[in-house]
Amino acid sequence: MVKIFWVTCPECKNKFYCHYKDLRHSGEKLHCPYCDNWFTEEEAINIYD
């Protein structure tokens, strides 16, 4: 089973999920599928592991 985490976009405030293994604590920017915003984990409003 793939582990995921939920992120809240700082731009549009929508929640979406990302793959934990590939993106959590990786330093990579996250991409919001709703508003096309790219942001770091530190910029996210909330992260739910």
N, CA, C and O atoms as a GROMACS GRO file, in nm:
protein
  196
    1MET      N    1   0.084  -0.118   0.000
    1MET     CA    2   0.000   0.000   0.000
    1MET      C    3   0.089   0.124   0.000
    1MET      O    4   0.189   0.130   0.071
    2VAL      N    5   0.051   0.221  -0.079
    2VAL     CA    6   0.126   0.346  -0.090
    2VAL      C    7   0.088   0.438   0.025
    2VAL      O    8  -0.030   0.459   0.052
    3LYS      N    9   0.189   0.494   0.092
    3LYS     CA   10   0.163   0.589   0.199
    3LYS      C   11   0.152   0.729   0.138
    3LYS      O   12   0.233   0.767   0.053
    4ILE      N   13   0.053   0.804   0.183
    4ILE     CA   14   0.031   0.939   0.132
    4ILE      C   15   0.028   1.038   0.248
    4ILE      O   16   0.016   0.999   0.364
    5PHE      N   17   0.037   1.166   0.214
    5PHE     CA   18   0.012   1.272   0.310
    5PHE      C   19  -0.070   1.380   0.241
    5PHE      O   20  -0.061   1.399   0.120
    6TRP      N   21  -0.151   1.448   0.319
    6TRP     CA   22  -0.239   1.554   0.268
    6TRP      C   23  -0.176   1.690   0.289
    6TRP      O   24  -0.114   1.715   0.393
    7VAL      N   25  -0.192   1.777   0.192
    7VAL     CA   26  -0.134   1.911   0.194
    7VAL      C   27  -0.243   2.013   0.163
    7VAL      O   28  -0.330   1.986   0.080
    8THR      N   29  -0.240   2.129   0.229
    8THR     CA   30  -0.330   2.239   0.196
    8THR      C   31  -0.249   2.347   0.126
    8THR      O   32  -0.152   2.399   0.180
    9CYS      N   33  -0.291   2.380   0.005
    9CYS     CA   34  -0.223   2.480  -0.078
    9CYS      C   35  -0.233   2.619  -0.014
    9CYS      O   36  -0.342   2.659   0.029
   10PRO      N   37  -0.122   2.693  -0.007
   10PRO     CA   38  -0.126   2.827   0.050
   10PRO      C   39  -0.195   2.930  -0.041
   10PRO      O   40  -0.234   3.037   0.005
   11GLU      N   41  -0.209   2.897  -0.168
   11GLU     CA   42  -0.270   2.990  -0.263
   11GLU      C   43  -0.422   2.977  -0.268
   11GLU      O   44  -0.494   3.074  -0.243
   12CYS      N   45  -0.472   2.858  -0.299
   12CYS     CA   46  -0.617   2.840  -0.319
   12CYS      C   47  -0.687   2.773  -0.200
   12CYS      O   48  -0.810   2.766  -0.196
   13LYS      N   49  -0.608   2.724  -0.102
   13LYS     CA   50  -0.661   2.661   0.021
   13LYS      C   51  -0.727   2.524  -0.002
   13LYS      O   52  -0.794   2.474   0.088
   14ASN      N   53  -0.709   2.464  -0.119
   14ASN     CA   54  -0.761   2.330  -0.144
   14ASN      C   55  -0.665   2.225  -0.090
   14ASN      O   56  -0.544   2.248  -0.082
   15LYS      N   57  -0.719   2.109  -0.054
   15LYS     CA   58  -0.639   1.999  -0.001
   15LYS      C   59  -0.620   1.895  -0.111
   15LYS      O   60  -0.710   1.866  -0.189
   16PHE      N   61  -0.499   1.839  -0.115
   16PHE     CA   62  -0.469   1.731  -0.208
   16PHE      C   63  -0.365   1.640  -0.144
   16PHE      O   64  -0.303   1.676  -0.044
   17TYR      N   65  -0.347   1.522  -0.202
   17TYR     CA   66  -0.252   1.428  -0.143
   17TYR      C   67  -0.129   1.412  -0.230
   17TYR      O   68  -0.132   1.435  -0.351
   18CYS      N   69  -0.020   1.373  -0.164
   18CYS     CA   70   0.108   1.347  -0.230
   18CYS      C   71   0.163   1.214  -0.180
   18CYS      O   72   0.125   1.168  -0.073
   19HIS      N   73   0.250   1.152  -0.258
   19HIS     CA   74   0.314   1.029  -0.216
   19HIS      C   75   0.421   1.058  -0.112
   19HIS      O   76   0.511   1.139  -0.135
   20TYR      N   77   0.411   0.995   0.002
   20TYR     CA   78   0.500   1.020   0.115
   20TYR      C   79   0.645   0.990   0.080
   20TYR      O   80   0.733   1.073   0.101
   21LYS      N   81   0.670   0.872   0.026
   21LYS     CA   82   0.807   0.828   0.000
   21LYS      C   83   0.881   0.922  -0.094
   21LYS      O   84   0.999   0.951  -0.074
   22ASP      N   85   0.814   0.970  -0.197
   22ASP     CA   86   0.879   1.053  -0.298
   22ASP      C   87   0.891   1.201  -0.260
   22ASP      O   88   0.986   1.267  -0.301
   23LEU      N   89   0.796   1.252  -0.181
   23LEU     CA   90   0.792   1.397  -0.162
   23LEU      C   91   0.806   1.448  -0.018
   23LEU      O   92   0.852   1.560   0.003
   24ARG      N   93   0.767   1.369   0.080
   24ARG     CA   94   0.772   1.418   0.218
   24ARG      C   95   0.917   1.430   0.263
   24ARG      O   96   0.994   1.335   0.253
   25HIS      N   97   0.954   1.547   0.313
   25HIS     CA   98   1.089   1.580   0.361
   25HIS      C   99   1.194   1.570   0.250
   25HIS      O  100   1.311   1.548   0.280
   26SER      N  101   1.155   1.585   0.126
   26SER     CA  102   1.249   1.572   0.014
   26SER      C  103   1.311   1.704  -0.028
   26SER      O  104   1.415   1.706  -0.094
   27GLY      N  105   1.249   1.816   0.010
   27GLY     CA  106   1.296   1.946  -0.035
   27GLY      C  107   1.241   1.985  -0.172
   27GLY      O  108   1.261   2.097  -0.217
   28GLU      N  109   1.171   1.892  -0.236
   28GLU     CA  110   1.109   1.920  -0.366
   28GLU      C  111   0.987   2.009  -0.347
   28GLU      O  112   0.920   2.003  -0.244
   29LYS      N  113   0.958   2.091  -0.447
   29LYS     CA  114   0.836   2.172  -0.441
   29LYS      C  115   0.715   2.085  -0.470
   29LYS      O  116   0.721   1.992  -0.550
   30LEU      N  117   0.605   2.117  -0.404
   30LEU     CA  118   0.479   2.048  -0.424
   30LEU      C  119   0.396   2.125  -0.526
   30LEU      O  120   0.405   2.248  -0.533
   31HIS      N  121   0.315   2.054  -0.602
   31HIS     CA  122   0.236   2.118  -0.708
   31HIS      C  123   0.087   2.099  -0.679
   31HIS      O  124   0.038   1.987  -0.668
   32CYS      N  125   0.016   2.210  -0.667
   32CYS     CA  126  -0.128   2.205  -0.645
   32CYS      C  127  -0.199   2.176  -0.777
   32CYS      O  128  -0.182   2.249  -0.874
   33PRO      N  129  -0.278   2.068  -0.781
   33PRO     CA  130  -0.348   2.035  -0.905
   33PRO      C  131  -0.468   2.125  -0.934
   33PRO      O  132  -0.525   2.120  -1.043
   34TYR      N  133  -0.507   2.206  -0.837
   34TYR     CA  134  -0.624   2.293  -0.854
   34TYR      C  135  -0.588   2.429  -0.913
   34TYR      O  136  -0.654   2.476  -1.005
   35CYS      N  137  -0.482   2.491  -0.861
   35CYS     CA  138  -0.449   2.628  -0.907
   35CYS      C  139  -0.312   2.637  -0.975
   35CYS      O  140  -0.270   2.746  -1.014
   36ASP      N  141  -0.242   2.523  -0.990
   36ASP     CA  142  -0.112   2.517  -1.058
   36ASP      C  143  -0.001   2.589  -0.982
   36ASP      O  144   0.099   2.628  -1.041
   37ASN      N  145  -0.017   2.607  -0.852
   37ASN     CA  146   0.083   2.671  -0.768
   37ASN      C  147   0.191   2.570  -0.727
   37ASN      O  148   0.160   2.455  -0.696
   38TRP      N  149   0.316   2.614  -0.726
   38TRP     CA  150   0.428   2.533  -0.677
   38TRP      C  151   0.475   2.594  -0.545
   38TRP      O  152   0.491   2.716  -0.538
   39PHE      N  153   0.497   2.513  -0.442
   39PHE     CA  154   0.536   2.565  -0.312
   39PHE      C  155   0.611   2.459  -0.232
   39PHE      O  156   0.602   2.340  -0.263
   40THR      N  157   0.684   2.502  -0.131
   40THR     CA  158   0.759   2.410  -0.045
   40THR      C  159   0.671   2.362   0.069
   40THR      O  160   0.564   2.419   0.094
   41GLU      N  161   0.714   2.259   0.138
   41GLU     CA  162   0.640   2.208   0.254
   41GLU      C  163   0.625   2.317   0.361
   41GLU      O  164   0.522   2.324   0.428
   42GLU      N  165   0.725   2.400   0.377
   42GLU     CA  166   0.721   2.505   0.477
   42GLU      C  167   0.615   2.611   0.446
   42GLU      O  168   0.563   2.675   0.537
   43GLU      N  169   0.584   2.629   0.319
   43GLU     CA  170   0.485   2.727   0.277
   43GLU      C  171   0.341   2.673   0.285
   43GLU      O  172   0.246   2.751   0.281
   44ALA      N  173   0.326   2.542   0.296
   44ALA     CA  174   0.193   2.481   0.302
   44ALA      C  175   0.119   2.527   0.427
   44ALA      O  176   0.180   2.548   0.532
   45ILE      N  177  -0.013   2.543   0.416
   45ILE     CA  178  -0.094   2.583   0.530
   45ILE      C  179  -0.098   2.472   0.633
   45ILE      O  180  -0.076   2.496   0.752
   46ASN      N  181  -0.125   2.350   0.588
   46ASN     CA  182  -0.128   2.231   0.675
   46ASN      C  183  -0.072   2.112   0.600
   46ASN      O  184  -0.084   2.102   0.478
   47ILE      N  185  -0.011   2.023   0.677
   47ILE     CA  186   0.031   1.894   0.626
   47ILE      C  187  -0.018   1.789   0.724
   47ILE      O  188   0.010   1.796   0.844
   48TYR      N  189  -0.089   1.692   0.672
   48TYR     CA  190  -0.145   1.583   0.753
   48TYR      C  191  -0.078   1.453   0.714
   48TYR      O  192  -0.101   1.402   0.604
   49ASP      N  193   0.004   1.399   0.802
   49ASP     CA  194   0.071   1.270   0.775
   49ASP      C  195  -0.022   1.156   0.799
   49ASP      O  196   0.018   1.040   0.781
   0.00000   0.00000   0.00000
